């Protein structure tokens, strides 16, 4: 009966909304008039007479209905704008004439930013992980060493284990099955996801760690090789994670050997990223999924690395640099450099080489001498 009820709910949602995603696991947004939305987003309602129109949710252009707010800021989706059934649309002044007459126009200098602003207001509970069990305190099945110190307001979900002399700040949530090793310090308003293991680490405030992460284990320290076996170098450093960092699910961060592994303030790390020992990552960097960072790298501030980038050890990536997805980096990247390829080089050079190789291939294929050759 439960399964049938759930299936019915899904079917009903799809029928009512044409297949769009429904935020059923989060608090439902309040109904708001267009006048209220304009005030919140600091946009201009072009037709003030529509100020009383009620919006009950957010949606993409192609799935929105009369009670939804959408946005448009890319001409690539002009066909979706022309066909949309949205009740209102955030749009920049240059695209305003393209909005259908039945759609109320909210003029905004940065439509997507305004859309995100109202989304954050309405779905604040989706911005950070919550306790999976609606706990308001410490679950009875959690194991907490008597020497650990937890400030008031810490939430510990079932089966979590907190070791000796751990310190955890107020407002932090420790997920189910998480293991926090001895002496670890975790600041205030953090979230440690389910099944995460943390040791030898100092963690700042407002750090979000998604499920399944491993932080503080020793790195790949087999640095002395020989026919009689490989000698492992002791890894005696720590992991230091500064304030406002977010770490995606199943990411691993090795502790340092002779110096610490450091993740700078405000840096955002996607899922399944490997960060080797002694790596230093600066402030406000963005690392996409499945990146591999070898040991003893230094990455500056405001660096962006695309998905599946691999970087060799002991390199320096300068402030503001960007590396395109699936690139392999074996040389230092200068500040504000735009690099890509295998092996990575300045993107303009990389693109020129690709074009040159394609022309050579085309010329070879067109050469009558090459007919019949495999």
N, C-alpha and C positions, 0 to 999 in steps of 0.2 A: 504493500500500500504506500509506503514511504517513497519507493522508487517511482511508482506511478504518479504520485503527487508532484515529485520533482520534475518528472518528464513533462507533466501537464503544464507546470509553471514555465518551463523553458519554451514549450510550444506556444503557450499564450503570449509570452514576451515577443517571440519572433513574429507572431501574427499581428500583434499590435504595432510593432515598430519596423517591420520589414527586414528583420535579421540583424539590426544594429546591436552592439554590445550594451548590456544593462549593468549598471553598478550595484547589483543586488547584494553584494557583500559589504557595502559601505553605506554610510548614512545618506539618505536621500536628500538632494539639494532642496532648499526652500524655493517656493514660487516667487519670482521677482518680476516686477514690471520693467519695461524697456527704459523708463525714466530712471529707475533705481540702478539698472545695469550701466547706463551711460554715466551716472555719477560715480559708480565704483571703478569703472575702467577709464574714467576721464576721457571718454569719447563723446562725439557729438551726434545726437539723434537728429538726423536730417529732417524728418517730419515729426515735429513735436506732438502732432495730433495722435500719433501712435504710442505716446508715452504710457498709456494704461494697458497696452498689450502685455499679457502674462507669458513669461518664459519659464518652463519647468525642467529644462535640461539642456545639455550640450551635445552636439553631434557633428559629424562630418557633413559636407555639402550634399553628398549623394545619399545619405541616410536620414537627413533631418526632416522633421515634420513641422507643422505650424506652431508647435509649442517649443521648438528648439532654437538655440542660438548656434550659428556656425561662423566660420571666418574664411576670408579669401585674401591671399597675398601672393599668388603665383599663377601667372597666365597659363601655365601648363594645365591647370584645372578649369579653364574657362568653360568647357562644355558642361562640367558639373555645376558651375555657377548658373549657367543658363537654364538648367533643368531642375534646380533645387526647389524643394518644397519648404525650406526653412522659413520660420517666422521672422527671423532677423539675421543679419550678417554683419560682422565686423569687417571693414574693408578700408583700404587706403584711398586717399582722394583720387589718385590716378585711375583706379579701377571702378570708382563709384558709378560711372555711366553704364557699366556692364551689368549692374545688379537688376534682376527682373522687378517689375513694378510691384508685385505682390509681396516682396521681401523688404522689411524695414531696414534701413541703412544706418549703421552706427559707424561714423567716420572716425578712424583712428590712424595715427601716424605709423604705428606698429601693430597691425591687427592680431598677429599671432601672439605677441607679448600680452596684449590686452585679453585675449582668449585664455591664455595660461593664467593670467592674474585672477580672472573670475573662477577658473577651474580650481585653483589653489584655495580660493575662498570657500567654495562650495564643497570641495572634497578634501578638506584638510586631513582627515583621517587616513587618506590614501598616500600621504606624503612620506610617511615613515611606518615601518612595521609595528604591529600591535601585539600584545600578548595573544597567543593562539587559544587561550582557555578562559578569557575574560577574568583573569586573576586580578585581585586588588592588592595582593601581598605575596607571601611566600607559600608556594604549594607544599602540602604535607610530605610529598614524596621527594622533594628536593633535599640534597645532602650538602650541608654547609658546615665547614670546619668551625669549631668554637672560636678560633682566633681570628676569623675573617671579620671585617667591619663593613657593614652595609648601612648607608645613611637611610633616613626615613624616606619612604616613597619608592624604594626599590621593589620591582616585581620580579619574582623568580618562578618560572613555569615548572611543571612536573618533570622530575628525573634529571634536572640540572644538578651539576656537581661543582661546588665552589671550594677551592683548596685553602690551605693554611695561609694566614696573614694577607689574604686578598683584601683590597679596598675598592668599594663600588659606590659611586656618587648617587645622589637623590635623582629620581625620575628615570633611572636606567632600567631597561627590561632585559632579563636574561632568559633566552628561549629554551624550550623543552630539549632535554638531552645535551645541552651545552656543557662543556667542561672548561673551567677556569683554573689554571695551574697556580701553584704557590707564588706568593709575592706580587702577582699581577695587580696593576692599578688601572681602574676604569673610571672615567670621569662621570659627570652628570648628564642626564638626558641622552644617554646612549642606548643603542639597541644591539644586542648580541643574538644573532639568529639561531634557530634550532640546529642542533648537531654541530655547532661550531666549537673548535678547540683552540684555546689561547694559552700560551705560556711565554715566560720571559719577555713580557711586553708592558709598556706604559702607554695608556690610551687617553686622549684628551676628552673634551666635552662635545656633546652632540655628534658623536661618531656612530654611523649606521653600518652594521656588519650583517650582511644577509646570510641565509642559512648555508651550512656546510663548509664554511671557511676554516682554514688551518693557518694559524698565525703564531710564529715564534718557534717553529720546529727548526732543527739544524739544517743548514744548507748542504749543497753537494760538495763536501769538503775533502774529497779525495784528491789532494793536490800533489802528493808525492807518489810517483808511479815507479814500479820496478818488477823484475821477473819473479821476485819472491813474494809479491803482493803489493797492494796499494795502501799507503798510510793515510789515515784520516786525520785532518787537522781539527783540533777542538774548536767548536764554535761557541765562544764565550760572550758574544755581544748580545744586544737586545733588539727588539722592534719598538720604535717610537712612532706613534701615530698621533698627529696633531689635531686640533679642533676642526670640526665640520667636514671630516673626511667621510666618504661613502665607499664601501667595499662590496662588490657584487658577489653573488652566490658562487661557492666552490672555488674561490680564489685562495691562493696560497702565498704567504709572505714569510720567507726564511729570516731567521734572526742573523745578526752579524757574526763575524768571526772575531777580528780584532777591533772592529768599530761597529757602530750600530747601523741597522737598516732603518731608514727614516722616510716617512710619508708626510709630505708637507700639508699645511693648513688648506682646507677647501678642495683638496684633490678628489676627483671622482673616478673610481675604478669599476669597470664592468665585470661581468661574470667570467670565471675560468681563466683568470690571469695568473701567471707565475712570476713572482718577484724574488730574485735570488738574493743571497746574503750580501751585506754591505752596500746595497743599492740605496742611493739617496734620490728621492723624488721631491721636486720643489712644490711651491704653492700653486693651487688652482690649476693643476694639470688635469687632462682628461685622457683616460686610457680605455679603449674599446676592448671587446671580448677577445679572449684567447691570445693575448700578447704574452711573449716570453722575454723576460729581462734577465740576462746573465749577470753574474756577480760583479760587484764593485763598479757599477755604472753610476754616473752622476747626471741627473736630469734636472734642467733648470725650471724656472717658474713659467706657468702658462703654456706648457707644452701640450700638444695634441698628438696622440698616436692612434692610428687606425687599427681596425681589427686584424689579428694574426700577424702583427709586426713582431719581428725577432731582432734583438739587439745584442751584439757581442759584448763580452766583458770589458771592463776598464775604459769604456768610451765616455765622452761627454756630449750631451745633447743640450744645445744652448737655449737660453730663455726665448720663449715665443716660437720655437721651432714646430713644424708640422711634418709628420711622416705618413704617407698614404698607406692604406690597408695592404696587407700581405707583402710588405717590403722586408728585406733583410739588410740590416745596417751593420757594416763592418768598419766604418770610419766615423770620426767625430762629425757631428752636425752643427754648423755655426748658428749663432743666435738668429732667430727669425727665418731660418732656412726652410725651404719647401722641398722636401726630398721624397723620393719614391723609387721603387724598382728592386730588381734582384741582380746584383747588389745595388743598394740604394745610392742615389746620386741626385743632384739638383733636378727637379722635375722637368724643367725646360730641356735640359740636356737629355734626360731619359726619353722624353717624347720625341725629340729629334732623332735619336738613335732608333726608336721603334719605327718611325716613318721611313728612315733610310733602309732598314732591314726589309720592310714590307715592299719598298720599291725594288730592291735587289731581287726579292723573291718573285715579284710580278714580271720583272725583266727576264729572269731566268725561265719562267714558265712560257713567256712569249717567244723565246729564242727557238727557231726551228731545229737547231742542233740538239736541243734537249728533248725532242719528241720521242716518246716511247721509253724514256728513262724513268726508272722508279726512284 
